[in-house]
Amino acid sequence: MALVERFHVVAAERTVATGATITEGMIVALDASGYVCKQGAADGIDTFKNIPYGIAGDTKSTSASGMPGVASGWQNRVSDYFDETKASSKMTVYHSGGEFATDQYTSGVASLAAGAPLYAENGIFRESETQTSGIVARLIKTADYYPSGVPGVDINGDQALAANGPSSNTTRYIEIKLVI
């Protein structure tokens, strides 16, 4: 569960909706109050939650870190219990373009070719539209290992970046061009 920011246009700070659980790299929406929530979390009353706003740059969780290459049981600050928004109640949200690598996608995305449009469903990238999200990104590199920058022998002379810690190389990242 991770996001690698390659290039970004706008890094906004938005207040997070109460009770929201969002992992870095997920597609987020704004609720009727203007607070960040996971996209697709519409409750029948607030249909704005289906409209993608951007991609989460932080994690708000009570159970796991969303940082790339970090085992889920690790945390960046012990006092915050995996909640990177705890001090300010705000989350970084990237929008208006940029290029990112993420592992927040459905299995169907892994079979797509570069250039394919990507849509959002319940906060993750998918290959077809189910929640009237419209195109949120274009695939620029298909699912593959992502270099961590740590010397090793897995890819391009580096160890692969893995969401489950450095000993797990099962995570593959897609690279996308954000269009929302």
TORPAKOL-947964 format. One line per field, with one value per residue (C-alpha): residue number from 1; x, y, z. Coordinates in nm, 3 decimals, always signed. Layout:
N
pos [NUM, ...]
c1 [X, ...]
c2 [Y, ...]
c3 [Z, ...]
END
This chain:
180
pos [1, 2, 3, 4, 5, 6, 7, 8, 9, 10, 11, 12, 13, 14, 15, 16, 17, 18, 19, 20, 21, 22, 23, 24, 25, 26, 27, 28, 29, 30, 31, 32, 33, 34, 35, 36, 37, 38, 39, 40, 41, 42, 43, 44, 45, 46, 47, 48, 49, 50, 51, 52, 53, 54, 55, 56, 57, 58, 59, 60, 61, 62, 63, 64, 65, 66, 67, 68, 69, 70, 71, 72, 73, 74, 75, 76, 77, 78, 79, 80, 81, 82, 83, 84, 85, 86, 87, 88, 89, 90, 91, 92, 93, 94, 95, 96, 97, 98, 99, 100, 101, 102, 103, 104, 105, 106, 107, 108, 109, 110, 111, 112, 113, 114, 115, 116, 117, 118, 119, 120, 121, 122, 123, 124, 125, 126, 127, 128, 129, 130, 131, 132, 133, 134, 135, 136, 137, 138, 139, 140, 141, 142, 143, 144, 145, 146, 147, 148, 149, 150, 151, 152, 153, 154, 155, 156, 157, 158, 159, 160, 161, 162, 163, 164, 165, 166, 167, 168, 169, 170, 171, 172, 173, 174, 175, 176, 177, 178, 179, 180]
c1 [+0.000, +0.199, +0.245, +0.568, +0.546, +0.746, +0.614, +0.317, +0.139, -0.072, -0.023, -0.327, -0.397, -0.754, -0.929, -1.007, -1.363, -1.424, -1.391, -1.230, -0.969, -0.752, -0.427, -0.163, -0.212, -0.591, -0.826, -1.011, -1.324, -1.474, -1.790, -2.069, -1.880, -1.560, -1.374, -1.156, -1.301, -1.226, -1.377, -1.679, -1.786, -2.125, -2.391, -2.697, -2.715, -2.379, -2.327, -2.027, -1.823, -1.826, -1.659, -1.278, -1.087, -0.727, -0.485, -0.401, -0.047, -0.082, -0.233, -0.512, -0.542, -0.559, -0.402, -0.123, +0.132, +0.086, +0.446, +0.618, +0.865, +0.753, +0.606, +0.243, +0.323, +0.581, +0.487, +0.655, +0.574, +0.483, +0.252, +0.034, -0.061, -0.036, -0.230, -0.020, -0.304, -0.335, -0.157, -0.341, -0.642, -0.532, -0.412, -0.196, -0.404, -0.239, -0.457, -0.443, -0.193, +0.138, +0.303, +0.290, +0.368, +0.117, +0.005, -0.357, -0.522, -0.745, -0.600, -0.759, -0.531, -0.224, -0.322, -0.367, -0.124, +0.044, -0.182, -0.499, -0.748, -0.795, -1.107, -1.176, -1.386, -1.389, -1.063, -0.853, -0.767, -0.956, -0.978, -1.344, -1.593, -1.844, -1.906, -1.935, -1.588, -1.475, -1.112, -0.891, -0.552, -0.366, -0.143, +0.212, +0.390, +0.236, +0.254, +0.613, +0.860, +0.971, +1.336, +1.388, +1.728, +1.880, +2.164, +2.067, +2.009, +1.634, +1.584, +1.818, +2.079, +1.835, +1.617, +1.248, +1.028, +0.775, +0.472, +0.529, +0.884, +1.222, +1.211, +0.891, +0.914, +0.559, +0.428, +0.415, +0.354, +0.185, +0.294, +0.018, -0.039, -0.308, -0.571, -0.795]
c2 [+0.000, +0.293, +0.593, +0.705, +1.068, +1.107, +1.448, +1.641, +1.963, +2.055, +1.922, +2.051, +2.012, +1.903, +1.823, +1.451, +1.336, +1.195, +0.817, +0.794, +0.524, +0.614, +0.458, +0.662, +0.613, +0.576, +0.794, +1.035, +1.247, +1.537, +1.490, +1.752, +1.934, +1.956, +1.694, +1.425, +1.072, +0.755, +0.782, +0.561, +0.569, +0.717, +0.645, +0.724, +1.072, +1.217, +1.136, +1.371, +1.089, +0.909, +1.200, +1.163, +1.468, +1.348, +1.091, +1.062, +1.154, +1.044, +0.754, +0.779, +0.437, +0.270, -0.059, -0.026, +0.207, +0.300, +0.402, +0.230, -0.041, -0.047, -0.358, -0.295, -0.329, -0.049, +0.310, +0.639, +0.800, +0.578, +0.830, +0.864, +0.496, +0.490, +0.817, +1.066, +1.319, +1.312, +1.638, +1.861, +1.651, +1.735, +1.515, +1.592, +1.539, +1.553, +1.674, +1.856, +1.613, +1.448, +1.107, +0.853, +0.488, +0.302, -0.044, +0.064, -0.108, -0.405, -0.721, -0.634, -0.329, -0.556, -0.691, -0.350, -0.196, +0.140, +0.427, +0.260, +0.478, +0.405, +0.462, +0.467, +0.237, +0.251, +0.443, +0.221, +0.223, -0.017, -0.105, -0.012, +0.242, +0.125, +0.432, +0.704, +0.825, +0.914, +0.866, +0.950, +0.844, +0.697, +0.395, +0.486, +0.173, -0.167, -0.353, -0.436, -0.418, -0.069, +0.003, +0.106, +0.267, +0.012, -0.185, -0.542, -0.774, -0.773, -0.496, -0.250, -0.315, -0.222, -0.421, -0.407, -0.175, -0.391, -0.290, -0.573, -0.478, -0.529, -0.910, -0.934, -0.873, -0.964, -0.610, -0.470, -0.105, +0.066, +0.407, +0.649, +1.000, +1.157, +1.343, +1.470]
c3 [+0.000, -0.123, -0.342, -0.504, -0.608, -0.930, -1.044, -0.913, -1.000, -0.695, -0.344, -0.155, +0.216, +0.290, +0.619, +0.651, +0.719, +1.066, +1.074, +0.729, +0.667, +0.369, +0.252, +0.072, -0.303, -0.292, -0.495, -0.269, -0.304, -0.113, +0.087, +0.097, +0.376, +0.168, +0.375, +0.219, +0.214, +0.021, -0.328, -0.381, -0.017, -0.112, +0.146, -0.064, +0.082, -0.021, -0.389, -0.410, -0.258, -0.595, -0.777, -0.769, -0.641, -0.628, -0.494, -0.122, -0.025, +0.339, +0.532, +0.789, +0.948, +1.286, +1.180, +0.923, +0.768, +0.404, +0.344, +0.049, +0.145, +0.509, +0.670, +0.770, +1.142, +1.133, +1.187, +1.121, +1.458, +1.749, +1.913, +1.603, +1.564, +1.179, +1.142, +0.945, +0.971, +1.349, +1.430, +1.181, +1.071, +0.717, +0.433, +0.133, -0.181, -0.522, -0.807, -1.141, -1.293, -1.220, -1.247, -0.968, -0.898, -0.683, -0.582, -0.527, -0.825, -0.908, -1.063, -1.399, -1.433, -1.435, -1.779, -1.946, -2.194, -2.147, -2.246, -2.120, -1.931, -1.560, -1.354, -0.980, -0.766, -0.387, -0.385, -0.610, -0.979, -1.202, -1.571, -1.631, -1.504, -1.245, -1.027, -1.292, -1.200, -1.550, -1.649, -1.350, -1.489, -1.784, -1.741, -1.844, -1.722, -1.663, -1.332, -1.242, -0.958, -0.859, -0.768, -0.406, -0.448, -0.209, -0.370, -0.450, -0.740, -0.806, -1.067, -1.234, -0.965, -0.686, -0.452, -0.538, -0.335, -0.153, +0.051, +0.298, +0.392, +0.228, +0.242, +0.036, -0.338, -0.431, -0.475, -0.826, -0.897, -1.189, -1.306, -1.391, -1.524, -1.308, -1.510, -1.227]
END
